C-alpha cells in the first residue's frame, strides 16, 4: 500500500481543486478499487439535460488518480505519477448522480519491477461510470506512468 487511504480521501480535493469544484465524494478506496460519487448538479448538465461529458471525464479520471495516489503515494519522493492518455466511451445518456469505479490492470509490485529494470512503466486504470440504477453510462481507460524525479 502506498499511503493511508483516508489521507487520500481528505487531501485530494485540496491538492486537486477540480475535485472539490465538482463535489466529488469518496465512497470506497482500497488496494483493489476506488469508488467515487458525483452528485447531480444542474450547472454541470449538457444541452439535453444529462451530465456533461467533461464532468463525466473528470469524475472517471479522478477515480483513476485516487487509486494511483493511494498505491504509489509513498514513492512520491522519487517519482511523479502522470496520466499518459485516456480513452472514454459514452454509452448511455447519464442522468442524476454518478459513480466511477476504478481498478488497476496490474499490481503495484509489477509496476515497480518494470521501474527497477530501468524502464518507465505504463499501466492501465479502467473505470466504469454508472448511474444510480447501476446502469453503465460510460467507460474509461487511463494509461498512467511513473516518472522518476531528477535528483
C-alpha positions in Angstrom: 0.0 0.0 0.0 1.2 3.5 -0.9 -0.3 5.8 1.6 -3.2 5.8 4.1 -6.4 5.7 2.1 -8.1 8.2 4.5 -5.3 10.7 3.8 -6.0 10.4 0.0 -9.8 10.9 0.6 -9.1 14.0 2.7 -6.3 15.6 0.7 -7.2 15.0 -2.9 -9.9 17.7 -3.0 -7.4 20.2 -1.6 -4.5 19.1 -3.8 -6.6 18.9 -6.9 -9.2 21.8 -6.7 -11.2 20.5 -9.6 -12.2 17.5 -7.4 -13.7 19.9 -4.9 -15.3 22.0 -7.6 -17.4 19.1 -8.8 -18.2 18.0 -5.2 -16.8 14.5 -5.8 -17.2 12.2 -2.8 -15.0 9.2 -1.9 -17.2 6.2 -1.1 -14.6 3.5 -1.1 -10.8 3.4 -1.5 -8.6 0.3 -1.0 -6.0 -1.7 -2.8 -8.5 -3.2 -5.2 -10.5 -0.2 -6.3 -11.7 3.4 -5.9 -15.4 4.2 -5.9 -16.3 7.9 -6.2 -19.6 9.7 -6.5 -20.6 12.9 -8.1 -23.9 14.4 -7.2 -26.3 15.6 -9.8 -25.6 19.3 -10.3 -27.6 21.4 -12.9 -24.5 23.6 -13.6 -22.8 20.5 -15.0 -25.6 19.4 -17.3 -25.3 19.4 -21.1 -27.6 20.7 -23.7 -30.0 17.8 -23.4 -30.2 17.7 -19.6 -27.8 14.9 -18.9 -24.4 15.1 -17.2 -21.9 16.9 -19.3 -19.2 14.8 -20.9 -16.5 16.9 -19.3 -17.9 16.3 -15.8 -18.0 12.5 -16.5 -14.4 12.6 -17.8 -13.3 14.4 -14.7 -15.1 12.0 -12.3 -13.6 9.0 -14.0 -10.1 10.5 -14.2 -10.3 11.4 -10.5 -11.2 7.9 -9.6 -8.2 6.6 -11.5 -5.9 9.2 -9.9 -7.2 8.2 -6.4 -6.1 4.6 -6.8 -2.8 5.6 -8.3 -2.1 8.1 -5.4 -3.2 5.5 -2.8 -1.0 2.8 -4.3 2.1 4.7 -5.1 1.9 7.7 -2.8 4.8 6.5 -0.6 7.1 6.7 -3.7 6.4 10.4 -4.5 9.8 11.4 -3.1 11.3 9.7 -6.1 8.6 9.5 -8.8 5.6 11.5 -10.0 2.5 9.9 -11.5 1.4 11.2 -14.9 -1.6 10.4 -17.0 -0.3 9.4 -20.5 -3.6 9.1 -22.3 -7.2 8.5 -21.7 -10.0 6.9 -23.8 -13.6 7.4 -22.8 -16.7 5.8 -24.2 -20.1 7.5 -23.6 -22.5 4.5 -23.6 -25.8 6.0 -22.4 -27.2 9.4 -21.5 -26.1 10.0 -17.9 -28.7 11.4 -15.7 -28.6 12.0 -11.9 -25.8 11.2 -9.5 -23.0 9.1 -11.0 -20.4 6.8 -9.6 -17.0 5.9 -11.0 -15.2 2.7 -10.0 -11.5 2.4 -10.9 -9.4 -0.7 -10.9 -5.7 -1.1 -11.9 -5.0 -3.8 -14.6 -1.7 -4.8 -12.9 -0.2 -5.0 -9.4 1.9 -2.4 -7.7 4.8 -4.9 -7.5 4.7 -5.5 -11.3 4.8 -1.7 -11.9 7.7 -1.3 -9.5 9.6 -4.2 -11.1 9.4 -2.6 -14.5 10.7 0.6 -13.0 13.6 -1.2 -11.2 14.5 -2.7 -14.6 15.2 0.8 -15.8 12.1 1.2 -18.0 9.4 3.7 -17.4 6.3 1.7 -16.6 2.9 2.3 -18.1 -0.2 0.7 -16.7 -4.0 1.0 -17.3 -6.6 2.0 -14.8 -10.1 1.0 -16.1 -13.1 3.0 -14.9 -16.8 2.1 -15.0 -19.2 5.1 -14.8 -22.7 4.2 -13.5 -25.9 6.0 -12.7 -27.9 5.3 -9.6 -29.6 2.3 -11.0 -26.2 0.7 -11.7 -26.5 1.2 -15.5 -23.1 1.8 -17.0 -23.2 5.2 -18.8 -19.6 5.4 -19.6 -16.3 3.5 -19.6 -12.8 5.0 -19.5 -9.2 3.7 -19.6 -6.4 5.9 -18.4 -2.8 5.0 -19.1 -0.6 6.1 -16.3 3.2 6.2 -15.9 5.6 6.9 -13.0 8.3 9.3 -14.0 11.5 9.4 -11.9 12.2 12.7 -10.4 15.6 14.3 -11.3 17.9 14.4 -8.4 
